[in-house]
Structures are given as structure tokens and as C-alpha cells.
Amino acid sequence: MRYSAWQIFSKAFKPASAWAPIWREPDPKPAYDVIIIGGGGHGLATAYYLARNHGLTNVAVLEKGYLGGGNIGRNTTIVRANYHLDGNTEFYSHSLKLWEGLELDLNYNLMMSQRGIINLAHSDGQMDFYARRGNAIRMQGDDAELLGRDAVRAEYPYLNHDDPRFPIFGGLRQKRAGTARHDAVAWGFARGADMRGVDLIQNCAVTGFRIENGTVRGVETTRGPILAGKVGMAVAGRSTQVADMAGFRLPIETHVLQAFVTEGLNPILPGVVTFGMGHFYISQSDKGGLVFGGELDFYNSYAARGNLPMVEHVCEAGMAMWPAIGKARMLRSWGGLMDMSMDGSPIIDRTPIEGLYFNGGWCYGGFKATPASGHCFAHLIATDSPSPHATKLRMDRFETGHVLDEEGTGAQPNRH
């Protein structure tokens, strides 16, 4: 079924049952050509591009809960391509280009809004760094604009421009950045994969692997064994646990990242704003709520909940940047499981097990990477060679020293 204005009009006065379900609920088959572990954004995007780009339709996505119930449904929805280092900059540039055509490609409303992002600078040193970063972004072919103090004040007059501790000197803006509806992204990719014959199997947890002579042959699940020629892992904060089942270790730690939303307000924030003197970022949703987040909770955990001291810390950063938000009531908060790599950059690569592939280490960048992640991971699985857009996102970079340390904080996953 393709959605159209005529369909909406013709079904407007009919019951909801007039619309067909957007994906099937199949039972797992005994064997598939490819199994993708993880029914989040990256796993669903991988399955979609395996079918769309490579003609591989005998594919199953195995999700232990429900589709889109993990990090894809609990993030702050930011889309951008303003990375600095080779390896990251071309990958996220590719992702933003895919985002810009994704709604037409999927025939699904993702509520993509290219409202722009501005990274605030609070010192001359930060302005110098943003000038360098902006030049690197423009050399990659993406847009970046360095704004002075007066330009930022004119666009965001309500920010705390003259704070003695954190005065705003200017900022780096990317107009093509913005936000998208997180759960709609999962649903759009799920629908697109299902339409091409992919089996989306919910409530099917992987409990082990079938490995013979160093080659993966399938997986053990709560719904019985399923054989496969190739298996891809895209399980975000559960990466280390699933890798343990296969008998190898990953250069990844799992941390909790909290996010927050306020009551609905009249439109006031035109784009995404980040605080340069603390890890704080904020945007306004279509429902009017201010959506924001900040630092990790700084301890290893598999529990999707945070602690109150970090709630206070994030709110303090928000108040320092924009004191007026202290009048807004916070409605809810939630925690996501972040698979933090040692250098803060992702991994899309083969594993020591033949036929087993890994996609993870997304740190803070998982949502914005969703289409490119699926696109590149599908290329790797289908061809056994890395996508041209992800040649440096290899796992062995931690052995060779070719790390992509975007923030320059070293091998400290809790600091990225």
C-alpha cells in the first residue's frame, strides 16, 4: 500500500480498521539468508536497505521486545552533519543526504524538520575551533556558518548572553540540520522492509549463537533455533552482552543517558541549540514541549533509568544558558542505554566470527546516523566489503591507533 492524499481523503470518514496494518506478524522460519538482531532504527534500516539495494529479501529482524522500543523511541531526535574528523564527517554527511530524501523513499511521514542547529561558543578559543570545524564541514560539502555575538543575540535574544561565567561569543550554525519524529523513523523503515518481504519478528530474544569451526550458522532464540548464512548485530547498549554470547569482547561500555521533556509551550525555539560550556542540547517538539538532554550518568549500567544528581546537573546547564526555562514544568524523563566506544565514534565491521557482523558504538550519535548506518551495514553484510562511506569505522582501529577521537578526550567512554 502506498499512502497518498486520495487515500487519506477516502478513508477519513471510515473506522480505523479500514487501514491495513503496516507490517505483518509472521512466525519465524527455520532458516534465513540473513538475520538482523535488533529491531530498532539501525536494525530495521539495515533490513530495509538489504532488500531495497541488494535484493536480499529472505531476511529476518529479531527483536526481544517490540519494534522501536529501544533507543530509537527514547532519544532527543536531533539530525545533523557537523562532525570534524575524516571518517566521521563523510559518514554523517551521507546520513544527512539520506535523511533529506527519506520520506519520499519510504512513502512515510517522518516529520523531518530542517530547522537548523547552532552550537554556542563562550570564548575566543571556542570561536577559533568552530571556525576550523566549520571549514572542515564545508570542505566535505555540507553547510556551516560562523555567527558572531550580535547575530546570535538577534536570533536568540532570550539566551543568557552576558553571563559573567559563560558569555556567548557567537556560534556555529548548520541550517540543514534539524529534527525528525523518532518512532516514525522506526515505523517507516519497518513498513518499507516488510513490504519487500522481510520478516519482522517481535518478542523473540536471542539467547545464543550456533557457531561451527569459527563460522556462525544461526542463533538460539526464545522461539527456537533459527539458522542463517549471515548474522548482523545492531543492539545498541546490549552490544557487549550479545557479543559475550558469541565469545568475543568489544571496545565498548554501556552507560545511561537521560533525556527530558517539559509541558507544551507556545513556539519559541526555532531550531536546536547546544551549550558550549557543558553538554546540554535543546529543541522544541511539534507538541510544544522543550526536549533536552546532557551528560551521561557516568557509571556502567544496563538499566534504562538514571539518577537524580544528573537530572540536577543537566537542568543547571540549561538554566545557565537559558534562565527562563526554569519556569517550565518538566513532565517526564527517561534513560537510554548508550553503547559508548573507546574513542566516541561508531563501529561498522566484521567480527572475529565468520559471517557475524557488528554495528554499534554509536555513543550520542545513533539517531542522526540511522539511515546511513543501515545503508552501510547492509552494504557490508551483502558484499563483505565496507561501504565507501564507512571505511574508517573499523573495529581494529583500536589496535592500530587509527582512532576517531572527535572530542579529543582519549579512551574514556564515559567522557564522550
C-alpha positions in Angstrom: 0.0 0.0 0.0 1.3 3.4 -1.0 0.0 6.3 1.1 -1.5 9.3 -0.9 -3.7 12.3 -0.3 -6.5 10.4 -2.0 -6.2 7.5 0.5 -6.4 9.9 3.4 -9.4 11.6 1.9 -11.2 8.4 1.0 -10.7 6.8 4.5 -11.3 10.0 6.5 -14.9 9.0 7.4 -14.3 5.3 7.8 -13.3 3.4 11.0 -9.6 2.9 11.8 -10.0 -0.8 10.7 -10.2 0.5 7.1 -6.4 0.9 7.2 -4.4 -2.3 6.9 -1.6 -3.0 9.4 1.6 -1.5 8.2 3.6 -4.8 8.8 2.9 -8.5 9.1 3.3 -10.6 12.3 5.0 -13.7 10.9 6.2 -16.7 12.7 10.0 -17.3 12.3 11.0 -19.7 9.5 13.6 -22.4 10.2 16.3 -20.6 8.2 17.1 -17.3 6.5 19.8 -15.9 4.4 20.4 -13.1 6.8 19.3 -12.5 10.4 19.5 -9.0 12.0 19.5 -9.0 15.8 17.8 -5.8 17.0 14.5 -4.2 15.9 15.5 -0.6 16.5 16.2 2.1 14.0 19.6 0.7 12.8 18.4 -2.9 12.6 15.2 -2.0 10.7 17.2 0.3 8.3 19.7 -2.4 7.6 16.9 -4.9 6.7 15.3 -2.3 4.5 18.4 -1.5 2.6 19.3 -5.2 2.3 16.0 -5.7 0.4 15.9 -2.4 -1.4 19.6 -2.0 -2.5 20.8 -5.6 -2.6 17.7 -7.7 -3.4 18.1 -9.8 -0.2 14.6 -10.5 1.0 15.0 -13.8 2.8 15.8 -11.7 5.9 14.5 -11.7 9.5 14.8 -9.0 12.1 14.7 -10.4 15.6 13.5 -8.1 18.4 13.3 -9.3 22.0 10.5 -6.7 22.7 8.5 -4.6 20.3 9.8 -2.8 17.3 11.2 0.6 18.1 11.0 0.1 21.8 14.7 0.8 22.5 16.8 3.9 21.9 15.1 4.8 18.6 12.0 5.6 20.7 13.8 7.4 23.6 16.1 10.0 22.2 16.1 13.7 21.5 15.5 13.4 17.7 18.4 15.6 16.5 19.6 15.2 12.9 22.9 16.9 11.9 26.1 16.5 9.9 28.6 18.9 11.7 31.4 16.5 12.5 35.0 17.4 12.2 37.3 14.3 11.7 37.8 12.3 8.5 35.8 9.1 8.9 33.0 10.8 10.8 32.4 13.8 8.6 31.8 11.8 5.4 29.7 9.3 7.1 27.3 11.8 8.8 27.3 13.9 5.5 26.0 10.7 3.8 23.4 10.3 6.5 22.1 13.8 6.2 21.7 13.4 2.5 19.7 10.2 3.0 17.5 12.0 5.6 16.6 14.7 3.1 15.0 12.2 0.7 13.9 9.6 3.2 10.2 10.5 3.4 9.8 10.1 -0.3 11.9 7.0 -0.3 9.8 5.3 2.4 6.5 6.9 1.5 6.1 7.7 5.1 5.8 10.9 7.1 8.8 11.1 9.4 8.1 14.7 10.4 11.5 15.7 9.2 12.1 19.4 10.1 15.3 21.0 8.9 15.0 23.9 11.4 18.8 24.2 11.9 21.2 23.8 14.8 23.6 26.3 16.5 26.5 25.3 18.7 27.2 28.2 21.1 30.7 29.4 21.7 31.7 31.0 25.0 35.3 32.1 24.5 37.7 33.2 21.7 39.3 29.8 21.8 35.9 28.1 21.1 35.3 30.6 18.2 38.6 29.6 16.7 37.8 26.0 17.0 34.4 26.4 15.4 35.9 28.3 12.5 38.2 25.3 11.9 35.4 22.9 12.3 33.1 24.8 10.0 35.8 24.9 7.3 36.2 21.1 7.6 32.4 20.7 7.3 32.2 23.0 4.2 35.2 21.2 2.6 33.1 18.0 3.0 30.3 19.6 1.0 27.9 20.4 3.8 26.8 23.8 5.1 28.2 25.6 8.1 28.1 29.3 9.1 30.1 31.0 11.8 27.9 33.6 13.6 29.2 36.5 15.7 27.9 37.7 19.0 25.3 40.1 17.5 23.9 37.6 15.1 23.3 35.1 17.8 21.7 37.7 20.0 19.4 38.8 17.3 18.2 35.3 16.6 18.0 34.1 20.2 17.5 37.2 22.3 16.2 35.2 25.3 19.5 33.4 26.0 21.9 34.4 28.8 24.3 36.3 26.5 26.1 38.4 29.2 26.5 35.8 31.9 29.9 36.6 33.7 30.8 32.9 33.7 29.6 31.8 30.3 29.2 34.9 27.9 28.1 34.0 24.4 30.7 35.0 21.9 28.9 33.5 18.8 28.2 30.1 17.4 28.4 27.6 14.5 25.2 27.1 12.6 24.1 24.3 10.2 20.8 25.2 8.5 20.2 21.8 7.0 20.2 20.1 10.5 17.0 19.7 12.5 14.8 17.0 14.0 12.6 14.1 13.0 10.0 12.0 14.7 11.9 9.2 16.3 9.2 6.4 16.4 8.0 7.3 12.9 11.5 6.6 11.7 11.3 3.1 13.1 7.8 2.5 11.7 8.8 3.8 8.3 11.7 1.5 8.0 9.7 -1.4 9.4 6.9 -0.8 6.8 9.4 -0.5 4.0 11.2 -3.7 4.9 8.0 -5.6 5.4 6.7 -4.5 2.0 9.8 -6.1 0.4 9.4 -9.4 2.1 11.5 -9.1 5.3 10.1 -10.9 8.3 9.9 -8.7 11.4 9.7 -11.0 14.4 8.8 -9.4 17.7 9.1 -10.9 21.2 11.9 -13.1 20.0 15.0 -12.7 22.2 18.4 -14.2 21.0 19.8 -16.4 23.8 22.9 -17.8 22.0 24.7 -18.4 18.7 25.3 -21.6 16.7 29.0 -21.4 15.7 30.9 -24.2 13.9 34.6 -24.0 13.2 34.6 -20.3 13.7 31.7 -19.6 11.4 28.2 -18.6 12.5 25.4 -20.9 11.5 22.4 -19.3 13.2 21.1 -18.2 16.5 19.2 -19.7 19.5 16.1 -17.8 20.5 13.2 -17.9 22.9 11.2 -19.1 19.9 13.5 -21.9 19.0 16.7 -22.1 16.9 16.9 -20.2 13.6 19.6 -20.9 11.0 21.2 -18.2 8.9 24.0 -17.8 6.4 24.9 -14.4 7.9 24.0 -12.6 11.1 24.2 -8.9 11.9 24.2 -7.4 15.4 22.6 -3.9 15.9 21.6 -3.9 19.6 23.0 -0.6 20.8 23.5 -0.7 24.6 23.2 -4.5 24.7 26.2 -4.9 22.3 28.6 -6.3 24.9 26.0 -8.8 26.2 25.3 -10.2 22.8 29.0 -10.3 21.9 29.6 -12.3 25.0 27.2 -14.9 23.7 29.4 -15.2 20.6 32.6 -15.4 22.7 34.3 -12.2 21.9 34.8 -8.8 23.6 34.1 -5.3 22.2 35.8 -2.0 22.9 32.5 -0.7 24.3 31.0 0.2 27.6 27.3 0.7 28.3 26.2 3.9 30.1 22.9 5.6 30.8 21.9 8.8 29.1 18.9 10.7 30.4 16.6 12.9 28.4 13.8 15.2 29.4 10.7 17.0 28.1 8.6 19.9 29.5 5.0 20.8 29.3 3.8 22.1 26.0 4.6 25.8 25.3 3.9 28.3 22.5 6.5 28.1 19.7 9.7 30.0 20.9 12.7 27.9 19.9 13.2 28.0 16.1 16.0 25.3 16.0 18.3 23.1 18.0 20.7 24.9 20.4 23.7 23.4 22.2 25.5 24.9 25.2 29.2 25.2 24.6 30.3 25.1 28.3 28.5 21.9 29.2 26.9 19.0 27.5 23.4 20.4 27.0 21.2 20.5 24.0 17.6 21.5 23.5 14.9 21.8 20.8 11.1 22.2 20.8 8.9 19.4 19.6 5.8 19.8 17.4 3.7 19.4 20.5 5.4 22.4 22.1 7.4 20.6 24.7 11.1 21.5 25.2 13.1 18.3 24.6 16.6 18.4 26.1 19.5 16.2 27.4 23.0 16.5 28.6 25.8 14.3 30.1 25.9 10.6 30.7 25.2 9.4 34.2 28.9 8.3 34.4 28.6 4.7 35.6 28.2 1.5 33.7 24.7 0.2 33.7 22.1 -1.8 31.7 19.2 -0.2 33.5 17.3 2.2 31.3 16.9 4.7 34.1 19.1 7.5 35.6 19.8 9.2 38.8 18.6 12.4 40.4 22.0 14.1 40.6 22.4 14.1 36.8 18.8 15.5 36.5 20.0 18.4 38.6 23.3 18.8 36.7 21.5 18.9 33.3 18.9 21.4 34.5 21.7 23.6 35.9 23.4 23.7 32.5 20.0 24.6 30.9 19.4 27.4 33.4 22.9 28.8 32.8 22.2 29.0 29.1 18.6 30.0 29.2 17.3 31.0 32.6 13.7 31.4 31.5 13.2 27.6 31.1 13.2 27.4 34.9 9.5 28.5 34.7 8.6 25.4 32.6 7.4 22.3 34.3 9.2 19.1 33.5 6.7 16.4 32.5 8.9 13.3 32.3 12.4 11.9 31.8 13.7 8.6 30.5 17.0 6.8 30.1 18.6 5.2 27.1 21.4 2.6 27.0 24.3 4.1 25.2 27.0 1.8 23.7 30.0 4.1 24.2 33.1 3.2 22.2 36.6 4.0 23.4 37.0 6.9 21.1 33.4 8.1 20.9 32.9 7.0 17.2 30.9 4.1 15.8 31.9 0.7 14.5 30.5 -1.0 11.4 32.7 -4.0 10.7 33.1 -7.8 10.6 33.8 -9.6 13.8 36.2 -12.5 14.6 33.4 -14.9 13.9 33.0 -15.6 10.1 29.6 -14.5 8.9 28.9 -12.4 12.0 28.8 -8.6 11.6 28.7 -5.8 14.1 27.1 -2.3 14.1 27.4 -0.3 17.3 29.4 2.1 19.4 27.1 5.0 18.5 27.5 7.0 21.7 25.4 10.1 21.3 25.1 9.9 17.5 22.8 6.9 17.0 19.6 8.6 15.9 21.1 11.0 13.4 23.1 8.1 11.9 20.1 5.8 11.4 19.7 5.9 7.6 23.5 5.8 6.8 24.0 3.2 9.5 21.5 0.8 7.8 22.8 1.7 4.4 26.4 1.0 5.2 25.7 -2.1 7.3 23.6 -3.6 4.6 26.4 -3.0 2.1 28.9 -4.7 4.4 26.6 -7.7 5.0 25.7 -8.1 1.4 29.1 -7.6 -0.2 31.6 -8.5 2.6 33.3 -5.2 1.9 32.9 -1.8 3.7 30.8 0.9 2.3 32.8 3.8 0.8 31.1 6.0 3.4 32.3 3.9 6.4 35.8 2.7 5.5 37.3 4.1 8.7 34.7 2.8 11.1 36.6 -0.4 11.7 37.0 -2.3 14.9 40.7 -2.8 14.6 41.4 0.9 14.7 41.8 0.5 18.5 44.7 -2.0 17.8 46.4 0.1 15.1 45.9 3.5 16.7 43.8 5.0 13.9 41.1 6.2 16.3 38.4 8.8 15.6 38.6 10.8 18.8 36.1 13.5 17.8 36.1 15.2 21.2 39.8 14.6 22.0 39.1 13.0 25.4 41.0 9.8 24.8 40.0 6.3 25.7 37.4 7.3 28.2 33.9 6.2 27.0 32.3 8.0 29.9 33.6 11.3 28.7 32.4 11.1 25.1 
